[in-house]
Every structure is written in structure tokens, then in C-alpha cells.
Amino acid sequence: MAEQKKFGDVPKGFDDYGKSDIVILPVPYDGTSTWLKGADRGPDAIIEASHNMYLYDIETDSEVYRHGIFTDAPVREKKSPEAMVSAVRSRVALHIGAGKFIVTLGGEHSVSVGAVQAHGDKYPGLSVLQIDAHADLQDEFNGSRYNHACVMARVREICTIVQVGIRSMDACERASADEERVFYAERIQGDRKWIDRAVSLLTDVVYVTIDVDGLDISIMPATGTPEPGGLLWYDVIELLKRVAERRRIVGFDVVELCPNQFSKQSDFLAAKLVYRLLSYIFIDKK
């Protein structure tokens, strides 16, 4: 079996598990996607792109890799979405128990459920910030309660949620949405205060789930369920920066990248987003 490629071109000694504060967990699962397939190739694409990224971050004047970044072997459970969620929960819980900060790389959005479950077990009062084009609030879809269209319905059973960038949902989802906690993409355009309102709705301890289709298709075309009218780069990183400043982010995931072999900019954007958010989270721990 080929050796697992590590996230970032991290110098030797900063990628050892025992010395690393951060664990990257790939979950190449794409079992319930309903349109474009290929999200199972997302984790590898992000990791490959990360090797073309400078490890010094200008904005934070930091090198977060110095906290140690270990890349774990992928979770490859594919028997069923339920089995995959259970496997992710177990692996994430293992790393949490070892005192690590875990970044889960999908794969489709259903992989987030197991990661949130594990963090919910560890952190009472957890809330989840979702960046996404889709509400993902359906109780069941195509015969499964763990379909990617149901992920936030399952997460909402664990903790409170705040949804940002939403611009696509079924009528049944609109009826069940908590309108105070949904920041529709069309309504936040030109609103300078929406980020403060979104952050105020989060608890002190936060998990962040980032579906890349939450970003506008002009900068993130490589996703299985694209929607026009999304967030741009500085919208997203300003939101994440303020959450990191005002709340304690205890874990996050980046999911739904569907790589295009002829266009690598989406892969690099996702890798840079992972590294920038880590830089925000660990900036006060230099």
C-alpha cells in the first residue's frame, strides 16, 4: 500500500503524530451524492494542492505548521453511509482523546456527521457553523437519513446550528428551518453587519463545517452540486477570522470538492482555506 501523502510540504519532524497538535483526516466517501460524482477524490486533491502552498501566512504573520500537522490514513469505510459515519466518529474520537485538533477532509458532506458527533461527545454546549449553498435539512433522502442532503438535520439533533450562504432548499426544508439562524446568500449581500449577527448566535465552543459549494462558482466551480450566487474569498475568511477571535473553534471540516483534472485552482483554494483557518485558530498559541 502506498504511503499516505501528508498535508503541506511540512518539514520532517513537524509531521510526527506524537509531536503534532493538528491531525488531518481524509474521508474519501462519495456514496450518496446525487449529481456529479468525484467527491471521494477531494481529500487527495486538497492534499496534493497543499504542497504548492507557502507555509508562511502573511495575514497572521505565522507558520502554523510549527504546531505539527500529522496526516492520518484515510477512513475508507464504504459499506453504508451509517457505517461510514460510525467509522469517522470513532477515528475522530480517538484523536480528540489524544489531545489533537482534527481537520476532516471530505468526501461528500455526510462525512461531517461522525466528526460532529465525536466533538459533541467531548464538548457540551457545542454549536456548529455551516457554510453551504444548501440547507441539508431533509430528514431522509433517497431512503437514507445519512444522505448528504440530510447532514444538518442530523447535526441539529446534536447541537444548535448557524447556516451561512444558503441559496437552495426544498420546500419541506424551508418549513423546518430556524429563520433566525439561516443567513441566506441573497440577504447578506451588501450587509456589513451580518457576520456579527451570525457570530453572536454561536455558543462559546464551535465546530465549523465548510461545504465548498457555499463559495461562489466563479472561484469554486469544482463541486458536485454547484449553485450561483455564493460567498467570495474575503467574505468567507472574514467570517472565519471573527469566529476564531470571539469563539473557541474545536474542529472543522472541508467537504464536497469534486476535482477537475484540467483545472486545479479549486483544489488550491480548498487547501489554502484549511491552512488559513488553522492559522486563525492557532495564532494566539505561537
MARTORVEX-21047 format. One line per 8 residues: number of its first residue (from 1); their letters; for each residue x, y, z of C-alpha. Coordinates in Angstrom, 3 decimals. Example, Ala and Ser with C-alpha at 12.3 -4.5 7.8 and 13.67 -1.06 7.14 Angstrom:
2
1	AS	12.300,-4.500,7.800  13.670,-1.060,7.140
end
This chain:
286
1	MAEQKKFG	0.000,0.000,0.000  1.313,3.445,-0.944  2.376,5.727,1.886  -0.193,8.380,2.799  0.846,11.740,1.364  0.958,14.450,4.018  -0.867,17.774,4.017  1.509,20.588,3.118
9	DVPKGFDD	5.186,20.306,2.354  5.806,20.152,6.090  9.467,19.707,7.082  10.454,16.423,8.642  9.878,16.457,12.376  6.744,18.587,12.134  4.680,15.704,10.758  5.095,13.186,13.580
17	YGKSDIVI	1.896,12.195,15.364  3.301,12.422,18.858  4.623,15.949,18.316  1.676,17.289,16.293  -1.203,19.345,17.671  -3.132,19.021,14.385  -4.414,15.913,12.588  -5.679,15.929,9.007
25	LPVPYDGT	-8.205,13.117,8.494  -9.142,12.276,4.874  -12.527,10.603,4.329  -12.833,9.768,0.608  -16.531,8.840,0.697  -18.990,9.609,-2.103  -21.731,7.051,-1.552  -24.853,9.233,-1.534
33	STWLKGAD	-24.050,12.036,-3.995  -26.952,12.620,-6.358  -25.467,14.569,-9.277  -21.763,14.868,-10.132  -19.618,12.110,-8.637  -15.994,12.538,-7.633  -16.027,13.984,-4.110  -14.179,10.854,-2.987
41	RGPDAIIE	-11.160,12.285,-4.850  -11.438,15.569,-2.955  -9.174,14.782,0.017  -6.291,13.653,-2.184  -6.708,16.716,-4.416  -6.581,19.067,-1.435  -3.522,17.338,-0.015  -1.749,17.370,-3.395
49	ASHNMYLY	-2.508,21.068,-3.915  -1.276,21.898,-0.414  2.273,21.033,-1.481  2.262,24.123,-3.708  1.419,26.447,-0.824  3.848,28.582,1.156  3.814,27.605,4.827  4.207,31.215,5.956
57	DIETDSEV	0.868,33.023,6.257  1.132,36.752,5.553  -2.026,37.919,7.301  -1.319,36.221,10.619  2.483,36.521,10.325  2.707,32.900,11.404  3.717,29.396,10.362  1.040,27.187,11.814
65	YRHGIFTD	2.812,24.020,10.667  5.204,24.557,13.576  2.446,23.224,15.834  2.842,19.946,13.954  0.494,18.644,11.264  0.041,14.878,11.031  -1.883,13.398,8.104  -3.756,10.254,9.121
73	APVREKKS	-4.595,7.283,6.924  -7.986,7.747,5.221  -11.230,6.383,6.632  -12.257,4.049,3.814  -15.496,2.565,5.183  -17.921,2.340,2.242  -20.391,-0.369,3.264  -23.142,2.157,4.010
81	PEAMVSAV	-23.431,5.826,4.990  -24.313,4.733,8.516  -21.176,2.585,8.741  -19.064,5.426,7.370  -20.454,7.904,9.918  -19.702,5.449,12.721  -16.149,4.898,11.474  -15.495,8.640,11.254
89	RSRVALHI	-16.895,9.176,14.728  -14.596,6.514,16.165  -11.470,7.818,14.420  -12.126,11.444,15.345  -12.870,10.465,18.954  -9.553,8.599,19.087  -7.632,11.725,18.082  -9.653,14.000,20.372
97	GAGKFIVT	-8.769,11.645,23.218  -5.097,12.119,22.350  -5.492,15.897,22.621  -5.369,16.618,18.892  -7.176,19.237,16.803  -8.836,17.415,13.902  -9.493,18.666,10.369  -11.698,16.263,8.423
105	LGGEHSVS	-11.410,16.364,4.630  -14.329,15.014,2.580  -15.687,13.448,0.565  -19.334,14.332,0.470  -20.968,16.276,3.268  -22.328,13.237,5.105  -18.814,12.611,6.470  -19.309,15.629,8.743
113	VGAVQAHG	-21.942,13.886,10.864  -19.477,11.494,12.514  -16.990,14.293,13.161  -19.662,16.467,14.797  -20.874,13.524,16.880  -17.373,12.966,18.251  -16.901,16.659,19.050  -20.365,16.826,20.613
121	DKYPGLSV	-19.407,13.949,22.913  -16.330,15.863,24.047  -17.649,19.421,24.209  -21.003,20.069,25.949  -22.706,23.181,24.601  -21.137,22.816,21.159  -22.631,24.738,18.233  -21.971,24.238,14.522
129	LQIDAHAD	-21.359,26.909,11.901  -22.261,25.658,8.426  -21.037,27.384,5.255  -23.017,25.898,2.384  -25.190,26.571,-0.646  -27.740,24.020,0.536  -29.708,23.780,3.759  -29.215,19.983,4.021
137	LQDEFNGS	-32.167,19.754,6.425  -34.111,16.893,4.859  -34.886,14.179,7.377  -34.472,11.472,4.735  -33.391,11.459,1.106  -33.239,8.533,-1.323  -34.040,6.144,1.526  -31.244,7.264,3.868
145	RYNHACVM	-31.211,9.541,6.909  -27.455,9.931,6.366  -27.606,11.206,2.803  -25.590,14.340,2.104  -28.922,16.218,1.860  -29.677,15.285,5.492  -26.421,16.196,7.205  -27.658,19.288,9.049
153	ARVREICT	-30.869,17.540,10.093  -28.642,15.008,11.870  -26.307,17.693,13.245  -29.276,19.675,14.586  -30.149,16.614,16.677  -26.781,17.021,18.413  -26.468,20.775,18.886  -27.547,24.220,17.708
161	IVQVGIRS	-26.544,25.348,14.215  -25.990,28.561,12.270  -26.261,28.313,8.475  -24.485,30.758,6.150  -24.604,31.180,2.376  -27.790,29.165,1.868  -29.431,29.644,-1.523  -31.017,26.276,-2.322
169	MDACERAS	-33.516,24.133,-0.393  -36.644,22.028,-0.749  -39.972,23.414,0.436  -40.010,20.935,3.315  -36.658,22.299,4.487  -37.906,25.879,4.461  -40.735,24.858,6.757  -38.322,23.346,9.285
177	ADEERVFY	-35.552,25.971,9.067  -34.859,28.243,12.032  -35.054,31.531,10.127  -33.175,33.440,12.821  -30.180,31.146,12.290  -30.164,31.000,8.487  -28.157,33.650,6.622  -29.405,33.410,3.047
185	AERIQGDR	-26.816,34.425,0.462  -29.066,36.945,-1.260  -29.864,38.722,2.009  -26.307,39.241,3.227  -25.080,40.915,0.045  -24.159,44.490,0.940  -24.938,43.947,4.634  -21.919,44.867,6.736
193	KWIDRAVS	-23.372,43.599,9.992  -24.371,40.036,9.120  -21.106,38.496,10.339  -21.508,39.993,13.812  -25.074,38.674,13.984  -24.003,35.198,12.864  -21.185,35.024,15.415  -23.491,36.222,18.200
201	LLTDVVYV	-25.728,33.185,17.637  -22.875,30.720,18.183  -22.034,29.246,21.569  -18.592,29.630,23.105  -17.411,26.332,21.596  -17.805,25.946,17.831  -17.324,23.311,15.142  -17.167,24.615,11.557
209	TIDVDGLD	-18.338,22.624,8.542  -17.454,24.097,5.156  -19.135,22.713,2.058  -17.152,24.281,-0.772  -20.329,24.852,-2.795  -21.027,27.625,-0.274  -18.465,29.637,-2.224  -19.414,31.299,-5.485
217	ISIMPATG	-18.955,29.150,-8.570  -16.674,31.837,-10.057  -13.996,30.859,-7.535  -15.147,27.301,-6.717  -16.515,25.558,-9.811  -15.257,22.106,-8.769  -18.145,20.786,-6.710  -20.803,18.169,-7.308
225	TPEPGGLL	-23.829,20.430,-6.700  -22.887,23.940,-7.891  -25.159,26.916,-7.200  -24.707,30.507,-8.446  -24.568,33.459,-6.092  -22.266,32.231,-3.339  -19.717,33.750,-0.990  -16.411,35.116,-2.219
233	WYDVIELL	-13.000,34.504,-0.647  -12.865,37.564,1.593  -16.448,37.037,2.767  -15.561,33.563,3.982  -12.225,34.330,5.603  -13.591,37.430,7.368  -16.362,35.303,8.864  -13.900,32.602,9.930
241	KRVAERRR	-11.465,35.147,11.332  -14.106,36.716,13.554  -15.375,33.353,14.757  -11.811,32.357,15.667  -11.310,35.677,17.503  -14.536,35.555,19.510  -15.220,31.848,19.968  -13.226,28.663,20.517
249	IVGFDVVE	-13.162,26.592,17.334  -12.524,22.980,18.370  -12.620,21.282,14.950  -13.656,21.756,11.362  -14.125,20.038,8.037  -13.935,20.946,4.355  -16.111,18.806,2.097  -17.680,18.379,-1.347
257	LCPNQFSK	-14.677,19.270,-3.509  -15.173,17.406,-6.799  -11.794,17.836,-8.518  -11.437,18.742,-12.174  -8.235,17.291,-13.597  -7.941,20.162,-16.090  -8.336,22.974,-13.535  -6.542,22.918,-10.203
265	QSDFLAAK	-7.461,26.319,-8.759  -10.375,24.927,-6.735  -8.103,22.318,-5.140  -5.627,25.012,-4.159  -8.351,27.284,-2.790  -9.594,24.476,-0.536  -6.050,23.725,0.680  -5.385,27.406,1.354
273	LVYRLLSY	-8.693,27.699,3.214  -7.713,24.822,5.506  -4.327,26.375,6.242  -5.703,29.897,6.735  -8.351,28.723,9.195  -5.719,26.758,11.121  -3.612,29.930,11.187  -6.524,31.884,12.701
281	IFIDKK	-7.194,29.197,15.300  -3.580,28.780,16.435  -2.410,32.408,16.120  -2.581,33.020,19.887  -0.645,29.833,20.601  2.597,30.830,18.863
end
